[in-house]
Amino acid sequence: MWIVVGLGNPGPRYRGTRHNVGFRVVDLLAARWHAAIARRAHRALVGEARWNGNRVLLVKPETYMNASGEAVRSLWRYYENALERLVVIHDDADLALGRVRLRAGGGAGGHRGVASLIDALGDPGFLRVKVGVGRPPPGCETAAYVLAEPRDDEAGVLRDAERGAADAMELLLTEGAARAMNRVNQREAPHGGSPL
């Protein structure tokens, strides 16, 4: 089974923020795969889907971003899941707005939700789908920037990136991590590359 976690903050106040990209991508996947993310378990909202022969648990932690690891660790242990079948979808302020990257392992890069997962799991080796939200403008702190909604001229680009992240997740399940990373990251590279 795959566990696919979207990072975000619960509640209507945060729904449209840059930081809730992960929640929105998981919602997109649920809609595509005709799944409901409605069951409360392990301090998260969860739903189960089947896609392309894969059993997938879709997860939205309800612990708030900085404690996401608590919910994910509980689910990961309960399902006795392999770390290489855990995928975390999150915003990345170090990626240009609209870029999507797949990565296996690595550090938190200043993202407190990812840091919480690394601390809780004791291993950074899980897969990540990163959605670029861009750097904050001068004088704006990163926390304030990601907890705000995108400007009108950014919103469409971010929606397209969220669809691209959902496509990347489907590609990962279809072709495996290595091939998906090669295709998605090449496509997203500045020099271009082959499309999905």
C-alpha beads as a LAMMPS data file, in Angstrom:
LAMMPS data file: protein, C-alpha beads

196 atoms
195 bonds

1 atom types
1 bond types

-500.0 500.0 xlo xhi
-500.0 500.0 ylo yhi
-500.0 500.0 zlo zhi

Masses

1 110.0

Atoms # bond

1 1 1 0.000 0.000 0.000
2 1 1 1.034 3.582 -0.657
3 1 1 0.517 6.344 1.907
4 1 1 0.163 9.749 0.238
5 1 1 0.226 12.670 2.663
6 1 1 -0.663 16.228 1.778
7 1 1 0.729 18.776 4.201
8 1 1 -1.343 21.734 5.318
9 1 1 -3.200 23.327 8.186
10 1 1 -6.790 22.345 9.024
11 1 1 -9.672 24.786 9.028
12 1 1 -11.205 27.316 6.622
13 1 1 -8.768 30.057 7.630
14 1 1 -5.903 28.254 5.878
15 1 1 -7.757 26.574 3.009
16 1 1 -6.550 28.852 0.217
17 1 1 -3.057 29.595 1.496
18 1 1 0.198 28.743 -0.222
19 1 1 1.063 26.426 2.680
20 1 1 -1.997 24.249 1.997
21 1 1 -0.912 23.162 -1.474
22 1 1 -0.452 19.600 -0.187
23 1 1 -4.035 19.381 1.068
24 1 1 -5.356 20.659 -2.258
25 1 1 -3.320 18.168 -4.313
26 1 1 -4.572 15.279 -2.160
27 1 1 -8.128 16.572 -2.660
28 1 1 -7.526 16.592 -6.424
29 1 1 -6.326 12.994 -6.302
30 1 1 -9.363 11.999 -4.237
31 1 1 -11.665 13.585 -6.829
32 1 1 -9.864 11.853 -9.712
33 1 1 -9.932 8.488 -7.973
34 1 1 -13.496 8.801 -6.608
35 1 1 -12.403 8.590 -2.971
36 1 1 -13.704 10.421 0.086
37 1 1 -11.214 11.782 2.612
38 1 1 -13.649 11.787 5.486
39 1 1 -12.593 9.223 8.089
40 1 1 -10.811 10.500 11.177
41 1 1 -7.977 8.254 12.319
42 1 1 -4.516 8.779 13.813
43 1 1 -5.090 12.548 14.142
44 1 1 -5.729 12.866 10.422
45 1 1 -8.455 12.796 7.817
46 1 1 -7.952 9.702 5.681
47 1 1 -9.521 8.049 2.683
48 1 1 -8.663 4.927 0.762
49 1 1 -8.490 4.732 -3.015
50 1 1 -7.444 2.259 -5.652
51 1 1 -5.707 3.541 -8.721
52 1 1 -3.976 1.632 -11.503
53 1 1 -3.820 -1.500 -9.355
54 1 1 -2.434 0.340 -6.337
55 1 1 -4.062 0.620 -2.929
56 1 1 -3.514 4.203 -1.767
57 1 1 -4.238 5.833 1.578
58 1 1 -4.822 9.583 1.122
59 1 1 -3.987 11.560 4.259
60 1 1 -4.500 15.125 5.507
61 1 1 -3.020 15.513 9.026
62 1 1 -5.144 17.514 11.457
63 1 1 -2.207 18.276 13.754
64 1 1 -1.262 21.579 12.072
65 1 1 1.758 21.787 9.842
66 1 1 4.521 21.887 12.446
67 1 1 3.342 18.645 14.100
68 1 1 2.495 16.702 10.924
69 1 1 4.975 13.990 11.853
70 1 1 2.868 12.872 14.814
71 1 1 -0.044 11.826 12.608
72 1 1 2.113 10.375 9.848
73 1 1 4.244 8.295 12.225
74 1 1 1.108 6.791 13.778
75 1 1 -0.323 5.838 10.360
76 1 1 2.993 4.585 9.036
77 1 1 3.456 2.293 12.035
78 1 1 -0.155 1.106 12.045
79 1 1 0.014 0.031 8.414
80 1 1 3.592 -1.281 8.773
81 1 1 4.367 0.595 5.592
82 1 1 7.719 0.681 3.818
83 1 1 9.314 4.129 3.845
84 1 1 9.755 4.051 0.062
85 1 1 5.951 3.868 -0.260
86 1 1 5.377 7.039 1.748
87 1 1 4.917 10.160 -0.386
88 1 1 4.617 13.658 1.079
89 1 1 3.199 16.508 -1.017
90 1 1 4.076 20.029 0.137
91 1 1 4.760 23.628 -0.814
92 1 1 8.328 24.793 -1.405
93 1 1 9.307 28.464 -1.206
94 1 1 12.722 27.689 -2.717
95 1 1 11.104 26.542 -5.965
96 1 1 9.871 29.078 -8.496
97 1 1 6.117 29.582 -8.538
98 1 1 4.468 26.786 -10.512
99 1 1 7.430 24.386 -10.627
100 1 1 6.908 20.757 -9.550
101 1 1 9.743 18.481 -8.406
102 1 1 9.922 14.880 -7.268
103 1 1 12.626 13.934 -4.797
104 1 1 13.580 10.962 -2.665
105 1 1 15.029 11.851 0.715
106 1 1 17.010 14.934 1.640
107 1 1 16.692 17.548 4.334
108 1 1 13.750 19.699 5.327
109 1 1 14.953 22.809 3.489
110 1 1 13.473 25.025 6.190
111 1 1 9.988 23.494 5.843
112 1 1 8.741 22.822 9.364
113 1 1 6.179 20.236 8.302
114 1 1 8.837 18.199 6.529
115 1 1 11.177 18.654 9.516
116 1 1 8.444 17.279 11.778
117 1 1 8.159 14.173 9.579
118 1 1 11.908 13.587 9.556
119 1 1 12.023 13.915 13.352
120 1 1 9.029 11.635 13.865
121 1 1 10.107 8.931 11.415
122 1 1 13.792 9.078 12.264
123 1 1 14.627 8.831 8.566
124 1 1 14.424 11.403 5.741
125 1 1 14.136 8.727 3.051
126 1 1 10.486 9.250 2.082
127 1 1 9.458 10.566 -1.331
128 1 1 8.390 14.170 -1.781
129 1 1 6.305 15.958 -4.400
130 1 1 7.236 19.624 -4.086
131 1 1 5.122 22.439 -5.469
132 1 1 6.880 25.762 -5.949
133 1 1 5.202 28.789 -4.401
134 1 1 8.150 31.157 -4.999
135 1 1 10.149 33.322 -2.634
136 1 1 8.479 36.010 -0.534
137 1 1 8.966 39.595 -1.671
138 1 1 11.560 41.747 0.130
139 1 1 10.498 42.620 3.663
140 1 1 8.054 39.715 3.960
141 1 1 8.922 36.816 6.243
142 1 1 8.574 33.338 4.784
143 1 1 6.052 32.246 7.439
144 1 1 3.746 35.167 6.684
145 1 1 4.127 34.588 2.950
146 1 1 3.223 30.892 2.943
147 1 1 0.324 31.465 5.346
148 1 1 -1.199 34.004 2.943
149 1 1 -3.244 33.321 -0.160
150 1 1 -1.552 33.829 -3.519
151 1 1 -2.131 37.070 -5.372
152 1 1 -4.688 37.036 -8.175
153 1 1 -1.937 36.911 -10.814
154 1 1 -0.367 33.874 -9.077
155 1 1 -3.501 31.863 -8.320
156 1 1 -3.929 30.347 -11.793
157 1 1 -0.261 29.354 -11.995
158 1 1 -0.517 27.642 -8.619
159 1 1 -3.698 25.792 -9.619
160 1 1 -1.916 24.512 -12.732
161 1 1 1.022 23.398 -10.562
162 1 1 -1.345 21.539 -8.228
163 1 1 -2.750 19.650 -11.220
164 1 1 0.824 18.976 -12.332
165 1 1 1.659 17.589 -8.885
166 1 1 -1.366 15.271 -9.061
167 1 1 -0.187 14.141 -12.526
168 1 1 3.297 13.527 -11.075
169 1 1 1.817 11.397 -8.292
170 1 1 -0.051 9.292 -10.840
171 1 1 3.124 8.927 -12.896
172 1 1 5.009 7.785 -9.800
173 1 1 2.417 5.078 -9.165
174 1 1 2.473 4.013 -12.811
175 1 1 6.177 4.067 -13.646
176 1 1 7.962 3.988 -10.288
177 1 1 9.939 6.654 -8.469
178 1 1 13.113 6.694 -10.591
179 1 1 11.381 7.050 -13.960
180 1 1 8.837 9.515 -12.598
181 1 1 11.570 11.699 -11.095
182 1 1 13.474 11.670 -14.362
183 1 1 10.442 12.686 -16.400
184 1 1 8.965 15.259 -14.035
185 1 1 12.240 16.900 -13.055
186 1 1 13.487 17.016 -16.640
187 1 1 10.244 18.610 -17.734
188 1 1 10.527 21.169 -14.967
189 1 1 14.190 21.981 -15.634
190 1 1 14.901 25.471 -17.068
191 1 1 16.265 23.949 -20.307
192 1 1 13.010 22.109 -20.905
193 1 1 12.789 18.426 -21.591
194 1 1 10.282 15.872 -22.688
195 1 1 6.694 16.459 -21.592
196 1 1 4.761 13.990 -19.442

Bonds

1 1 1 2
2 1 2 3
3 1 3 4
4 1 4 5
5 1 5 6
6 1 6 7
7 1 7 8
8 1 8 9
9 1 9 10
10 1 10 11
11 1 11 12
12 1 12 13
13 1 13 14
14 1 14 15
15 1 15 16
16 1 16 17
17 1 17 18
18 1 18 19
19 1 19 20
20 1 20 21
21 1 21 22
22 1 22 23
23 1 23 24
24 1 24 25
25 1 25 26
26 1 26 27
27 1 27 28
28 1 28 29
29 1 29 30
30 1 30 31
31 1 31 32
32 1 32 33
33 1 33 34
34 1 34 35
35 1 35 36
36 1 36 37
37 1 37 38
38 1 38 39
39 1 39 40
40 1 40 41
41 1 41 42
42 1 42 43
43 1 43 44
44 1 44 45
45 1 45 46
46 1 46 47
47 1 47 48
48 1 48 49
49 1 49 50
50 1 50 51
51 1 51 52
52 1 52 53
53 1 53 54
54 1 54 55
55 1 55 56
56 1 56 57
57 1 57 58
58 1 58 59
59 1 59 60
60 1 60 61
61 1 61 62
62 1 62 63
63 1 63 64
64 1 64 65
65 1 65 66
66 1 66 67
67 1 67 68
68 1 68 69
69 1 69 70
70 1 70 71
71 1 71 72
72 1 72 73
73 1 73 74
74 1 74 75
75 1 75 76
76 1 76 77
77 1 77 78
78 1 78 79
79 1 79 80
80 1 80 81
81 1 81 82
82 1 82 83
83 1 83 84
84 1 84 85
85 1 85 86
86 1 86 87
87 1 87 88
88 1 88 89
89 1 89 90
90 1 90 91
91 1 91 92
92 1 92 93
93 1 93 94
94 1 94 95
95 1 95 96
96 1 96 97
97 1 97 98
98 1 98 99
99 1 99 100
100 1 100 101
101 1 101 102
102 1 102 103
103 1 103 104
104 1 104 105
105 1 105 106
106 1 106 107
107 1 107 108
108 1 108 109
109 1 109 110
110 1 110 111
111 1 111 112
112 1 112 113
113 1 113 114
114 1 114 115
115 1 115 116
116 1 116 117
117 1 117 118
118 1 118 119
119 1 119 120
120 1 120 121
121 1 121 122
122 1 122 123
123 1 123 124
124 1 124 125
125 1 125 126
126 1 126 127
127 1 127 128
128 1 128 129
129 1 129 130
130 1 130 131
131 1 131 132
132 1 132 133
133 1 133 134
134 1 134 135
135 1 135 136
136 1 136 137
137 1 137 138
138 1 138 139
139 1 139 140
140 1 140 141
141 1 141 142
142 1 142 143
143 1 143 144
144 1 144 145
145 1 145 146
146 1 146 147
147 1 147 148
148 1 148 149
149 1 149 150
150 1 150 151
151 1 151 152
152 1 152 153
153 1 153 154
154 1 154 155
155 1 155 156
156 1 156 157
157 1 157 158
158 1 158 159
159 1 159 160
160 1 160 161
161 1 161 162
162 1 162 163
163 1 163 164
164 1 164 165
165 1 165 166
166 1 166 167
167 1 167 168
168 1 168 169
169 1 169 170
170 1 170 171
171 1 171 172
172 1 172 173
173 1 173 174
174 1 174 175
175 1 175 176
176 1 176 177
177 1 177 178
178 1 178 179
179 1 179 180
180 1 180 181
181 1 181 182
182 1 182 183
183 1 183 184
184 1 184 185
185 1 185 186
186 1 186 187
187 1 187 188
188 1 188 189
189 1 189 190
190 1 190 191
191 1 191 192
192 1 192 193
193 1 193 194
194 1 194 195
195 1 195 196
